[in-house]
Amino acid sequence: MTKPEGVPYLDLSREFNSLKDEWFAMISESGARGSWILGPNVHAFEKEAADFVGTRHAIGVANGTDALYLSLRALRIGPGDEVITTPYTFFSTSEVIDMVGATPVFVDIEANSFNINPALIERAVSEKTRAIIPVHLFGNPADMTAIRTIADKHNLAVIEDAAQAFGAQHDRQRVGSMGITGCFSFYPTKVLGCYGDGGLVTTNSDEIAEAVRKLRNHGAAASFQHDEIGMNSRLDEVQAALLRIKLKTLDKNIAARQRVASQYDERLGNMGITCPTRPQQGSHAFNLYTIRSTKRDAIREALMANAIGNSTCYPEPLALQKVYERLAYTAADFPVSVSLGDEVISLPVYPDMSGQQVERVCQVIEQAIS
Ligand SMILES: Cc1ncc(COP(=O)(O)O)c(C=O)c1O
């Protein structure tokens, strides 16, 4: 008997084939115009993305890390300031805090949503706190109502790290529209991904938008007129053209991801596996489908043996890693994040995934834990 086919962790090939003609035609137009940086596609994408997210402004930048960094710079957060965030995320979220000279303050997450626990934020607020960076992890919106209540009470800025969650909603509002800024990554694996690097800052503040626009382009208010130290963090025409095409079908693609997730929920929920929770009021964009099981290692081994892609997001809370030794946190500070390290595993999820592929992943898991 031939062995069933494996399932890749992510397969973008069908998507690429379906949109390449339209994309290549747009690139040809850019070539004919000779405009490659901050040209008409970037401007049009910024307008379309702002309309989609529901903000007054959207500013294209080079990647999601820069979107976070430039938000902190635009808010004039720096040395002597503290920023509260989650230890259970990709490193960029906290890395940017040190990049502006401020200090990260980590608080643990909720076991069910994997997002920052609002009940723990208030205790971490000090006289130095300037901002909170919640992450809409794996595409699941953080509890922005609770977070904003605490932020308003203490006069703190909220920077949404929406890198993994373009299109997700909390209480009928898109992520990226509820904080002072929303920060997105268009890394190819993201819900809205380009074929290279890209990022976006969304905001309703005219002042912050102007500051980010300037900072992304060497602090220049006009050509060769530099008001402050900035950087080169611009979105290019090639990626912006692709993002314009992909934005048109984003909601359809999120619905397809949700269908994959529902099929997993149905099969895996019956096996004693903890499936991702969905927001009570809102929608999960399912950038990742991450399960919890005490038999995680057996599941991972079986998936590997059957050529099924998977990933461990995330094995160790950031606050306990070498880079933050100076902050002297211990495992007891993050019981939930620490416990997840041995139990989580992310499974393949993408809009073009077939029902048979999902079923194949479930069968392999079923055999592994039975
Ligand atoms: C939660 C989170 N924040 C920020 C980033 C940074 O985005 P980029 O890789 O585009 O710099 C990522 C990317 O993986 C992410 O997952």
The ligand as an SDF file (V2000), in Angstrom:
LIG
                    3D

 16 16  0  0  0  0  0  0  0  0999 V2000
    3.2590   38.9050   16.7130 C   0  0  0  0  0  0  0  0  0  0  0  0
    4.2680   39.4260   15.7300 C   0  0  0  0  0  0  0  0  0  0  0  0
    4.6960   40.6900   15.8510 N   0  0  0  0  0  0  0  0  0  0  0  0
    5.5810   41.2250   14.9950 C   0  0  0  0  0  0  0  0  0  0  0  0
    6.0920   40.4870   13.9540 C   0  0  0  0  0  0  0  0  0  0  0  0
    7.1290   41.1080   13.0600 C   0  0  0  0  0  0  0  0  0  0  0  0
    6.7780   41.1500   11.7290 O   0  0  0  0  0  0  0  0  0  0  0  0
    7.9050   41.1360   10.5640 P   0  0  0  0  0  0  0  0  0  0  0  0
    8.4490   39.7740   10.4740 O   0  0  0  0  0  0  0  0  0  0  0  0
    7.1490   41.5550    9.3510 O   0  0  0  0  0  0  0  0  0  0  0  0
    8.9300   42.1510   10.9650 O   0  0  0  0  0  0  0  0  0  0  0  0
    5.6680   39.1790   13.7770 C   0  0  0  0  0  0  0  0  0  0  0  0
    6.2100   38.3650   12.6600 C   0  0  0  0  0  0  0  0  0  0  0  0
    6.3600   37.1850   12.6970 O   0  0  0  0  0  0  0  0  0  0  0  0
    4.7400   38.6210   14.6880 C   0  0  0  0  0  0  0  0  0  0  0  0
    4.3150   37.3530   14.5710 O   0  0  0  0  0  0  0  0  0  0  0  0
  1  2  1  0
  2  3  1  0
  2 15  2  0
  3  4  2  0
  4  5  1  0
  5  6  1  0
  5 12  2  0
  6  7  1  0
  7  8  1  0
  8  9  2  0
  8 10  1  0
  8 11  1  0
 12 13  1  0
 12 15  1  0
 13 14  2  0
 15 16  1  0
M  END
$$$$
